[in-house]
Amino acid sequence: MRAEFGTVESIKRGVATGLGVSVLPAVAVADAVESGVLVVLGWRPPFEAHTQIAWRRGRRVSREMRAFIDQTARVVAQDRLSLAS
């Protein structure tokens, strides 16, 4: 069976109730894993996931958006390092 959900939160809830497993970003499930609601399986995917951020050309990037972009880059870099080890 395959199911589709509209948000990461609904996916987490479905997995927590026993509907199945999912591949989600570590940052999205950190609290649920820490509290024991979800568990991380000892599985290494045979693929890479790529993340992109896009914005409209010619639009000024606000301070808040720049902070978001910088933080996202840090999280992705940390995840890459943890997967490599």
Buried (B, 14 or more C-beta within 10 A) or exposed (E): EEEEBEEEEEBBBBBEEEEEEBEBEEEEBEEBEEEEEBEEEEEEEEEEEEEEEEEEEEEEEEEEEEEEEEEEEEBBEEBEEEEEE
